[in-house]
Every structure is written in C-alpha cells, then in structure tokens.
Amino acid sequence: MKLFGRGFRPFFLLASAHAVVFVPIWLCVGAGWLAPPKWLWLTVWHAHEMIFGFCTAAIAGFLLTSVPVWTGTTALAGRRLAGLAALWLAGRLVMEFAGRAPWFTAAVDLAFLPMFALAIGPPIYRAGVRHNFGFPIGILALAAANALMHAEALGLSTGTAAVGLRAAVDLVALLVVVIGGRVTPSFTTNALRRTGVAEPARSPAWAERASVPAFLLFLALDLALPASIWSGGAALLVAIVLAARMSGWQTRRALGDPLLWSLHLGQAWVVIGLVCLAAADLAAPWKRNVAVHALTAGAFGTMILAMMTRVALGHTGRPMVAPRSAVVAYVLVTIAALLRTLGVVAVPSDPFLMILLGGLLWAGAFAAFLVGYVQILTAARVDSRPG
C-alpha cells in the first residue's frame, strides 16, 4: 500500500490533518463553546497536543524517511509503519478520555515516542553515523518531557508539567536548529548551482560549531532558571549565534524559490523567537507567551511546512517546484504567526481576536497543504521507484 511505503506519507498526512482539526477545536474550547478534556489545565492541554501531537508526527515523518538514506538501511514500511502511525493516532484519541481513565491515557500517549526512537536508533548506531546519534536521544528526551506532564496529571508530582512543557518546546526548537542548519544551506547551494551561481551557502565556522552547544546552554538555563536574567542572556546569545550562522546562507538569492525561502524564513523565526524570549526575560513589556508562539506558531509551523512540501516532492520523484498550494500555505502560516505574536502585542485590549484569526489562518495553511499534497502522499512515485 503506497500510504505506508515510507514514513513521510502517513505522518505528514497525520500532522497536517491534526493541525486542521485540532486548532479549530482549541479555539472553540478557548471561546467557551466546547468543554475541554479533564487533563491538567486548558493552555497546557493545547500546548501538549501541538508539541506531542502535531510536531512529533512531522518529526517522525522526516526522520523515518531520512534515517534510511543516511544509514543505507531498510526503511520502516508496511505493517510496522502502519502500527507506529496507529500508535500516534491512539495517543491523540485517548486524550479525550483523560479524566475518566488517566492511567490508560498516559500509558497510550507515552508509548509512541519510545517506539519511534526504537525505530530510528538501532540503524543509526549500527551504521556508526555519529553526528546523527543525537536524534534518538532527543526523541527519548521528548518522551521524558511528556512523562513529566503526565506525572502531574496523574497526581504523582507537582510543578512538573510546566518543566516538561518548557523542555519539550526547547527540544523541538533544537531539532529545528539542527535539521535546518543541515538542509537549508545544502539545498540553497544546490539550487543556486542549477541557476549558474557558484558561490555556496555556508556558515561562518565558529557559528556552525557554536550553534548546538549554545542552544544546549540555553536549554539547561531555561529549565533551571526560567524567566531570569540567565535564561534571557542565554537566549540572546543563541539568537546572535544563529543569526551569524545564517549570514552566509545566500538568503537574498533564495527569495525567488518558495521551497528555499520558506526554509530560510523558518530559521529566521527561531532567531526572532529567541530574541523575543530574551527580551521577555530581561523585562520587555510582553509576556513569555509571545516569544513561545514565535517559536511554535512561527518557527515550528513554517519549518514543518517547508520540510513537508519539499520532502514529499523529492521522495515521490517529482520536480522540486513548489505547487501553488505550498506557496499559499507559506503565506498563511506567516500571517498567522505574525497575528499570534505581533498582533497580540499590538492589540492588548482584545488578544483573543488575534488568537482566533491567527489560529484559523494557521489551520488554513495546513488545509492548503492537504489540498495540494493528499494525492502526492497517497499515490505511487512518478518515477516508479519503491517508496
């Protein structure tokens, strides 16, 4: 069955469908039109589902597709892939019953990430590809963050849900930084060479070396000393390093290709989010929530769309030209992120209006992706190759 030929097929569909369905539900709950599940509190439920639902599905689609290429191993496919996708879906469905069966809910929701790590970890370690060792470790760290949230929901701890949520956002941001730092300059260089531009997109060596250690420092301080001068200073340091890393990426020349500028924009949102976070921690007149949404709605939303639209074309043998639906999705997700961040700051008297408009446009971006890509993700490769 083509749907389970490679990991990107079911998981990109699940991630985008989750965005289209869940965000309007969340908006209805936030407006008081629907009752939320009885699981912790409203904003934490929303954040949990966006990270451990939407983001993990997109990450799974990318890594389950990329790891076999990196390691030269057989890709997870067929019934095993279908089982893993079903486990993710079960985790989303059981959250509705969290108030009536909290232990069952936790067990089902917590099962997906360790199984995902088990699917990508052994091939990476057997191949000895050291620079990829961090991916299964990062997935297991995300599983631990999810466990901290469920522990508080089960009454086993107090205050751990907020720690788990901060860790989860920071870990996904780290994955965006690592993956974006690899693919953005590489894809940009290759695309520019096809147009006759010989100058490669590359980072200053010091910024490339410092990006992950600096982010790990920020992650540690954000967990240990959140909303402090230390976490704010670390966020500013990472933002400077990442901005310097982007300085040689030929961004101006990439503006003519939506498949490229979407990647650059996603990485720029990481820098913007970290600057906003630093400012919030260092006494700017806005809450940390604005900075967090610059990372989640902005960086995560943009990078996930950029990678899904590109990977789906490349791994089905299609030309690397963004269809109109992809461009519409990029525009909608950008406007949505601006409304959720700048709009909330600019209209403090009615923030829910900006949240409502931003949420609808954000869901609309992934609806546009589905319109343009359902057939691509469910049909055979155009070059008749397997996958």
Residue, then its C-alpha position, 0 to 999 in steps of 0.5 A: m500500500k503506497l500510504f505506508g511505503r515510507g514514513f513521510r506519507p502517513f505522518f505528514l498526512l497525520a500532522s497536517a490533518h491534526a493541525v486542521v482539526f485540532v486548532p479549530i477545536w482549541l479555539c472553540v474550547g478557548a471561546g467557551w463553546l466546547a468543554p475541554p478534556k479533564w487533563l491538567w489545565l486548558t493552555v497546557w492541554h493545547a500546548h501538549e497536543m501541538i508539541f506531542g501531537f502535531c510536531t512529533a508526527a512531522i518529526a517522525g515523518f522526516l526522520l523515518t524517511s531520512v534515517p534510511v538514506w543516511t544509514g543505507t538501511t531498510a526503511l520502516a514500511g508496511r505493517r510496522l509503519a502502519g502500527l507506529a502511525a496507529l500508535w500516534l493516532a491512539g495517543r491523540l484519541v485517548m486524550e479525550f478520555a483523560g479524566r475518566a481513565p488517566w492511567f490508560t491515557a498516559a500509558v497510550d500517549l507515552a508509548f509512541l515516542p519510545m517506539f519511534a526512537l526504537a525505530i530510528g536508533p538501532p540503524i543509526y548506531r549500527a551504521g556508526v553515523r555519529h553526528n546523527f546519534g543525537f536524534p534518538i536521544g532527543i526523541l527519548a528526551l521528548a518522551a521524558a518531557n511528556a512523562l513529566m506532564h503526565a506525572e502531574a496529571l496523574g497526581l504523582s508530582t507537582g510543578t512538573a508539567a510546566v518543566g516538561l512543557r518548557a523542555a519539550v518546546d526547547l527540544v523541538a526548537l533544537l531539532v529545528v536548529v539542527i535539521g535546518g542548519r543541515v538542509t537549508p544551506s545544502f539545498t540553497t547551494n544546490a539550487l543556486r548551482r542549477t541557476g549558474v551561481a557558484e558561490p555556496a551557502r555556508s556558515p561562518a565556522w565558529a557559528e556552525r560549531a557554536s550553534v548546538p552547544a549554545f542552544l544546549l546552554f540555553l536549554a539547561l538555563d531555561l529549565a533551571l532558571p526560567a524567566s531570569i536574567w540567565s535564561g534571557g542572556a542565554a537566549l540572546l546569545v543563541a539568537i546572535v549565534l544563529a543569526a551569524r550562522m545564517s549570514g552566509w546562507q545566500t538568503r537574498r538569492a533564495l527569495g525567488d524559490p518558495l521551497l528555499w525561502s520558506l526554509h530560510l524564513g523558518q530559521a529566521w523565526v527561531v532567531i526572532g523567537l529567541v530574541c523575543l524570549a530574551a527580551a521577555d526575560l530581561a523585562a520587555p513589556w510582553k509576556r513569555n507567551v509571545a516569544v513561545h508562539a514565535l517559536t511554535a506558531g512561527a518557527f515550528g509551523t513554517m519549518i514543518l511546512a517547508m520540510m513537508t512540501r519539499v520532502a514529499l516532492g523529492h521522495t515521490g520523484r517529482p520536480m522540486v517546484a513548489p505547487r501553488s498550494a505550498v506557496v499559499a500555505y507559506v503565506l498563511v502560516t506567516i500571517a498567522a504567526l505574525l497575528r499570534t505574536l505581533g498582533v497580540v502585542a499590538v492589540p492588548s485590549d482584545p488578544f483573543l481576536m488575534i488568537l482566533l484569526g491567527g489560529l484559523l489562518w494557521a489551520g488554513a495553511f495546513a488545509a492548503f497543504l492537504v489540498g495540494y499534497v493528499q494525492i502526492l502522499t497517497a499515490a505511487r512515485v512518478d518515477s516508479r521507484p519503491g517508496 
